[in-house]
Amino acid sequence: MKEANILIIEDEDVTRLSLQNLFEGEGYRTHLAANGEAIFAEIESKNIDLVLMDINLPGKNGLILAREVLQRHNIGLMFVTGRDSEVDKVLGLEIGADDYITKPFNPRELTIRVRNLLNRLSRTENSVVTTEQDTEVIQFDNWQLDPNSRQMIAPNGSKIAIPRGEYRALRLLMENRGKIVSRQELIRRMTGRELRENDRTVDVTIRRLRKHFESDDQSPEFINTIHGEGYRFVGNLDS
């Protein structure tokens, strides 16, 4: 993999510089910010591959910022934060973060996680490029999915930006219309990793997807739950 660009968003000066020294010592290029104000300009101008972000930031909350980033950019994102409650961790993963590590962290563990994540993202991206090469708008039941912008277009014309993980899950389900797709298959397409014990990432992703276009989450029209097996897309794809 090419030398990666890592954007570190951390309001504590000591921690921010510590992370910079740690990753530059590992051969990565680092870019620093104390808050999220310039995050999008940094991502677009510095060709960022991975964002390391705290949650407790001045101004906009890190969870909100992370969701906005993942809606607009196909990059990796990891939380490095002092918020160690299970609720915060679940929320972070729900919005699409690739990993979540709490402070105080073990520097060796963090660098290993980052290296593994970057390698996984690279493999996943290469795999996804070969399976999602089409750029034509996909139509189903008066809805549209635009692969170029990763947007859902509703029957009334309104547009909904969807994060990378949700998009990849939906594409895999569409590619296998009428067939059951397991949680293992979905997590591999979404993140490149294996399904973990008690991992609810896929279920949360499907729930968020349904909110975009299902009128009744209890009686879904497009994505059916097959208990104990996975999910199945049953929408009508226009050929």
BAZAVO-37005 format. One record per residue (C-alpha): residue number from 0; residue in one letter; x negated, y negated, z negated. Coordinates in steps of 0.02 Angstrom, whole numbers, plus 50000, padded with zeros to 5 digits. Layout:
nr = NUM, rest = A, u = X, v = Y, w = Z
...
// end
This chain:
nr = 0, rest = M, u = 50000, v = 50000, w = 50000
nr = 1, rest = K, u = 49943, v = 49821, w = 50034
nr = 2, rest = E, u = 49881, v = 49715, w = 49890
nr = 3, rest = A, u = 50042, v = 49670, w = 49802
nr = 4, rest = N, u = 50102, v = 49497, w = 49752
nr = 5, rest = I, u = 50177, v = 49494, w = 49577
nr = 6, rest = L, u = 50279, v = 49346, w = 49514
nr = 7, rest = I, u = 50274, v = 49332, w = 49324
nr = 8, rest = I, u = 50415, v = 49231, w = 49247
nr = 9, rest = E, u = 50380, v = 49209, w = 49062
nr = 10, rest = D, u = 50405, v = 49056, w = 48952
nr = 11, rest = E, u = 50277, v = 49105, w = 48819
nr = 12, rest = D, u = 50108, v = 49037, w = 48874
nr = 13, rest = V, u = 50005, v = 49171, w = 48787
nr = 14, rest = T, u = 50108, v = 49315, w = 48856
nr = 15, rest = R, u = 50112, v = 49239, w = 49031
nr = 16, rest = L, u = 49923, v = 49221, w = 49037
nr = 17, rest = S, u = 49900, v = 49393, w = 48960
nr = 18, rest = L, u = 50006, v = 49470, w = 49098
nr = 19, rest = Q, u = 49911, v = 49373, w = 49229
nr = 20, rest = N, u = 49742, v = 49435, w = 49165
nr = 21, rest = L, u = 49807, v = 49612, w = 49150
nr = 22, rest = F, u = 49869, v = 49625, w = 49329
nr = 23, rest = E, u = 49732, v = 49526, w = 49411
nr = 24, rest = G, u = 49613, v = 49646, w = 49325
nr = 25, rest = E, u = 49706, v = 49786, w = 49415
nr = 26, rest = G, u = 49680, v = 49701, w = 49583
nr = 27, rest = Y, u = 49851, v = 49621, w = 49607
nr = 28, rest = R, u = 49885, v = 49442, w = 49660
nr = 29, rest = T, u = 49986, v = 49353, w = 49526
nr = 30, rest = H, u = 50096, v = 49199, w = 49532
nr = 31, rest = L, u = 50160, v = 49116, w = 49373
nr = 32, rest = A, u = 50316, v = 49024, w = 49319
nr = 33, rest = A, u = 50378, v = 48971, w = 49147
nr = 34, rest = N, u = 50561, v = 48970, w = 49199
nr = 35, rest = G, u = 50673, v = 49018, w = 49344
nr = 36, rest = E, u = 50688, v = 48847, w = 49426
nr = 37, rest = A, u = 50566, v = 48883, w = 49567
nr = 38, rest = I, u = 50593, v = 49069, w = 49580
nr = 39, rest = F, u = 50669, v = 49072, w = 49755
nr = 40, rest = A, u = 50540, v = 48953, w = 49828
nr = 41, rest = E, u = 50402, v = 49062, w = 49754
nr = 42, rest = I, u = 50477, v = 49223, w = 49822
nr = 43, rest = E, u = 50498, v = 49152, w = 49996
nr = 44, rest = S, u = 50331, v = 49061, w = 50008
nr = 45, rest = K, u = 50218, v = 49190, w = 49922
nr = 46, rest = N, u = 50288, v = 49350, w = 49998
nr = 47, rest = I, u = 50324, v = 49421, w = 49825
nr = 48, rest = D, u = 50337, v = 49610, w = 49808
nr = 49, rest = L, u = 50382, v = 49623, w = 49624
nr = 50, rest = V, u = 50455, v = 49505, w = 49494
nr = 51, rest = L, u = 50411, v = 49532, w = 49311
nr = 52, rest = M, u = 50539, v = 49433, w = 49213
nr = 53, rest = D, u = 50584, v = 49394, w = 49033
nr = 54, rest = I, u = 50768, v = 49379, w = 48989
nr = 55, rest = N, u = 50754, v = 49237, w = 48863
nr = 56, rest = L, u = 50706, v = 49094, w = 48978
nr = 57, rest = P, u = 50737, v = 48906, w = 48969
nr = 58, rest = G, u = 50887, v = 48857, w = 49071
nr = 59, rest = K, u = 50969, v = 48999, w = 49166
nr = 60, rest = N, u = 50970, v = 49169, w = 49079
nr = 61, rest = G, u = 50854, v = 49301, w = 49152
nr = 62, rest = L, u = 50997, v = 49423, w = 49180
nr = 63, rest = I, u = 51090, v = 49297, w = 49288
nr = 64, rest = L, u = 50931, v = 49250, w = 49381
nr = 65, rest = A, u = 50890, v = 49432, w = 49414
nr = 66, rest = R, u = 51059, v = 49468, w = 49492
nr = 67, rest = E, u = 51041, v = 49315, w = 49605
nr = 68, rest = V, u = 50868, v = 49372, w = 49658
nr = 69, rest = L, u = 50925, v = 49548, w = 49700
nr = 70, rest = Q, u = 51073, v = 49483, w = 49798
nr = 71, rest = R, u = 50960, v = 49380, w = 49909
nr = 72, rest = H, u = 50795, v = 49475, w = 49918
nr = 73, rest = N, u = 50743, v = 49655, w = 49944
nr = 74, rest = I, u = 50604, v = 49660, w = 49813
nr = 75, rest = G, u = 50563, v = 49750, w = 49653
nr = 76, rest = L, u = 50613, v = 49678, w = 49484
nr = 77, rest = M, u = 50561, v = 49732, w = 49310
nr = 78, rest = F, u = 50612, v = 49655, w = 49144
nr = 79, rest = V, u = 50473, v = 49631, w = 49016
nr = 80, rest = T, u = 50565, v = 49564, w = 48866
nr = 81, rest = G, u = 50580, v = 49559, w = 48678
nr = 82, rest = R, u = 50765, v = 49603, w = 48688
nr = 83, rest = D, u = 50761, v = 49786, w = 48639
nr = 84, rest = S, u = 50944, v = 49828, w = 48611
nr = 85, rest = E, u = 51021, v = 49969, w = 48712
nr = 86, rest = V, u = 51156, v = 49848, w = 48772
nr = 87, rest = D, u = 51028, v = 49730, w = 48848
nr = 88, rest = K, u = 50935, v = 49873, w = 48930
nr = 89, rest = V, u = 51095, v = 49942, w = 49007
nr = 90, rest = L, u = 51144, v = 49768, w = 49067
nr = 91, rest = G, u = 50974, v = 49744, w = 49146
nr = 92, rest = L, u = 50983, v = 49909, w = 49239
nr = 93, rest = E, u = 51164, v = 49879, w = 49286
nr = 94, rest = I, u = 51123, v = 49724, w = 49384
nr = 95, rest = G, u = 50992, v = 49819, w = 49483
nr = 96, rest = A, u = 50826, v = 49799, w = 49392
nr = 97, rest = D, u = 50705, v = 49939, w = 49435
nr = 98, rest = D, u = 50636, v = 49955, w = 49259
nr = 99, rest = Y, u = 50649, v = 49880, w = 49085
nr = 100, rest = I, u = 50507, v = 49875, w = 48959
nr = 101, rest = T, u = 50511, v = 49794, w = 48788
nr = 102, rest = K, u = 50384, v = 49689, w = 48694
nr = 103, rest = P, u = 50265, v = 49723, w = 48617
nr = 104, rest = F, u = 50212, v = 49831, w = 48764
nr = 105, rest = N, u = 50065, v = 49948, w = 48789
nr = 106, rest = P, u = 49960, v = 49867, w = 48927
nr = 107, rest = R, u = 49911, v = 50035, w = 49000
nr = 108, rest = E, u = 50091, v = 50095, w = 49005
nr = 109, rest = L, u = 50147, v = 49933, w = 49088
nr = 110, rest = T, u = 50015, v = 49941, w = 49225
nr = 111, rest = I, u = 50057, v = 50123, w = 49260
nr = 112, rest = R, u = 50242, v = 50082, w = 49271
nr = 113, rest = V, u = 50208, v = 49938, w = 49389
nr = 114, rest = R, u = 50094, v = 50041, w = 49500
nr = 115, rest = N, u = 50219, v = 50184, w = 49507
nr = 116, rest = L, u = 50361, v = 50063, w = 49543
nr = 117, rest = L, u = 50267, v = 49976, w = 49685
nr = 118, rest = N, u = 50221, v = 50144, w = 49762
nr = 119, rest = R, u = 50399, v = 50204, w = 49746
nr = 120, rest = L, u = 50470, v = 50046, w = 49823
nr = 121, rest = S, u = 50349, v = 50060, w = 49968
nr = 122, rest = R, u = 50399, v = 50241, w = 50002
nr = 123, rest = T, u = 50583, v = 50203, w = 49983
nr = 124, rest = E, u = 50572, v = 50052, w = 50098
nr = 125, rest = N, u = 50485, v = 50154, w = 50233
nr = 126, rest = S, u = 50615, v = 50291, w = 50217
nr = 127, rest = V, u = 50761, v = 50169, w = 50219
nr = 128, rest = V, u = 50693, v = 50078, w = 50371
nr = 129, rest = T, u = 50698, v = 50239, w = 50471
nr = 130, rest = T, u = 50876, v = 50281, w = 50416
nr = 131, rest = E, u = 50951, v = 50106, w = 50420
nr = 132, rest = Q, u = 50877, v = 50037, w = 50580
nr = 133, rest = D, u = 51041, v = 49982, w = 50657
nr = 134, rest = T, u = 51082, v = 49798, w = 50645
nr = 135, rest = E, u = 51260, v = 49805, w = 50709
nr = 136, rest = V, u = 51401, v = 49760, w = 50592
nr = 137, rest = I, u = 51488, v = 49914, w = 50521
nr = 138, rest = Q, u = 51677, v = 49903, w = 50517
nr = 139, rest = F, u = 51795, v = 50002, w = 50406
nr = 140, rest = D, u = 51978, v = 49972, w = 50368
nr = 141, rest = N, u = 51973, v = 49786, w = 50414
nr = 142, rest = W, u = 51814, v = 49762, w = 50312
nr = 143, rest = Q, u = 51641, v = 49733, w = 50383
nr = 144, rest = L, u = 51466, v = 49769, w = 50318
nr = 145, rest = D, u = 51327, v = 49663, w = 50394
nr = 146, rest = P, u = 51158, v = 49753, w = 50379
nr = 147, rest = N, u = 51061, v = 49596, w = 50424
nr = 148, rest = S, u = 51126, v = 49490, w = 50281
nr = 149, rest = R, u = 51179, v = 49632, w = 50165
nr = 150, rest = Q, u = 51351, v = 49553, w = 50152
nr = 151, rest = M, u = 51525, v = 49624, w = 50144
nr = 152, rest = I, u = 51652, v = 49527, w = 50247
nr = 153, rest = A, u = 51829, v = 49542, w = 50180
nr = 154, rest = P, u = 51986, v = 49549, w = 50290
nr = 155, rest = N, u = 52016, v = 49365, w = 50249
nr = 156, rest = G, u = 51841, v = 49319, w = 50310
nr = 157, rest = S, u = 51762, v = 49286, w = 50140
nr = 158, rest = K, u = 51584, v = 49349, w = 50119
nr = 159, rest = I, u = 51513, v = 49445, w = 49972
nr = 160, rest = A, u = 51325, v = 49466, w = 49951
nr = 161, rest = I, u = 51284, v = 49636, w = 49876
nr = 162, rest = P, u = 51122, v = 49686, w = 49789
nr = 163, rest = R, u = 50998, v = 49805, w = 49867
nr = 164, rest = G, u = 51049, v = 49956, w = 49762
nr = 165, rest = E, u = 51234, v = 49937, w = 49799
nr = 166, rest = Y, u = 51200, v = 49915, w = 49984
nr = 167, rest = R, u = 51092, v = 50071, w = 49994
nr = 168, rest = A, u = 51220, v = 50174, w = 49900
nr = 169, rest = L, u = 51360, v = 50117, w = 50014
nr = 170, rest = R, u = 51258, v = 50153, w = 50171
nr = 171, rest = L, u = 51218, v = 50329, w = 50113
nr = 172, rest = L, u = 51401, v = 50362, w = 50074
nr = 173, rest = M, u = 51453, v = 50295, w = 50244
nr = 174, rest = E, u = 51323, v = 50401, w = 50333
nr = 175, rest = N, u = 51402, v = 50552, w = 50250
nr = 176, rest = R, u = 51585, v = 50502, w = 50268
nr = 177, rest = G, u = 51700, v = 50639, w = 50203
nr = 178, rest = K, u = 51557, v = 50732, w = 50119
nr = 179, rest = I, u = 51511, v = 50736, w = 49936
nr = 180, rest = V, u = 51350, v = 50641, w = 49898
nr = 181, rest = S, u = 51270, v = 50688, w = 49733
nr = 182, rest = R, u = 51207, v = 50566, w = 49604
nr = 183, rest = Q, u = 51032, v = 50633, w = 49635
nr = 184, rest = E, u = 51043, v = 50590, w = 49820
nr = 185, rest = L, u = 51112, v = 50418, w = 49781
nr = 186, rest = I, u = 50979, v = 50372, w = 49653
nr = 187, rest = R, u = 50843, v = 50427, w = 49774
nr = 188, rest = R, u = 50911, v = 50314, w = 49911
nr = 189, rest = M, u = 50940, v = 50170, w = 49792
nr = 190, rest = T, u = 50774, v = 50172, w = 49698
nr = 191, rest = G, u = 50664, v = 50313, w = 49762
nr = 192, rest = R, u = 50659, v = 50396, w = 49591
nr = 193, rest = E, u = 50736, v = 50553, w = 49519
nr = 194, rest = L, u = 50894, v = 50554, w = 49414
nr = 195, rest = R, u = 50857, v = 50546, w = 49228
nr = 196, rest = E, u = 50948, v = 50627, w = 49084
nr = 197, rest = N, u = 51102, v = 50525, w = 49033
nr = 198, rest = D, u = 51065, v = 50406, w = 49178
nr = 199, rest = R, u = 51221, v = 50306, w = 49220
nr = 200, rest = T, u = 51140, v = 50194, w = 49352
nr = 201, rest = V, u = 51234, v = 50274, w = 49496
nr = 202, rest = D, u = 51403, v = 50268, w = 49408
nr = 203, rest = V, u = 51378, v = 50085, w = 49364
nr = 204, rest = T, u = 51327, v = 50047, w = 49544
nr = 205, rest = I, u = 51482, v = 50132, w = 49614
nr = 206, rest = R, u = 51592, v = 50040, w = 49490
nr = 207, rest = R, u = 51519, v = 49874, w = 49546
nr = 208, rest = L, u = 51541, v = 49922, w = 49729
nr = 209, rest = R, u = 51723, v = 49964, w = 49701
nr = 210, rest = K, u = 51754, v = 49794, w = 49624
nr = 211, rest = H, u = 51707, v = 49715, w = 49791
nr = 212, rest = F, u = 51839, v = 49801, w = 49896
nr = 213, rest = E, u = 51951, v = 49918, w = 49798
nr = 214, rest = S, u = 52121, v = 49846, w = 49752
nr = 215, rest = D, u = 52144, v = 49976, w = 49613
nr = 216, rest = D, u = 51989, v = 50043, w = 49528
nr = 217, rest = Q, u = 52092, v = 50184, w = 49451
nr = 218, rest = S, u = 52153, v = 50242, w = 49622
nr = 219, rest = P, u = 52011, v = 50200, w = 49744
nr = 220, rest = E, u = 52045, v = 50196, w = 49931
nr = 221, rest = F, u = 51866, v = 50205, w = 49994
nr = 222, rest = I, u = 51750, v = 50291, w = 49869
nr = 223, rest = N, u = 51817, v = 50443, w = 49778
nr = 224, rest = T, u = 51741, v = 50517, w = 49621
nr = 225, rest = I, u = 51712, v = 50705, w = 49631
nr = 226, rest = H, u = 51691, v = 50748, w = 49447
nr = 227, rest = G, u = 51533, v = 50845, w = 49408
nr = 228, rest = E, u = 51470, v = 50828, w = 49587
nr = 229, rest = G, u = 51458, v = 50649, w = 49648
nr = 230, rest = Y, u = 51551, v = 50529, w = 49761
nr = 231, rest = R, u = 51632, v = 50533, w = 49933
nr = 232, rest = F, u = 51669, v = 50391, w = 50055
nr = 233, rest = V, u = 51840, v = 50414, w = 50136
nr = 234, rest = G, u = 51863, v = 50247, w = 50224
nr = 235, rest = N, u = 51898, v = 50241, w = 50411
nr = 236, rest = L, u = 51739, v = 50194, w = 50503
nr = 237, rest = D, u = 51764, v = 50112, w = 50672
nr = 238, rest = S, u = 51653, v = 50194, w = 50802
// end
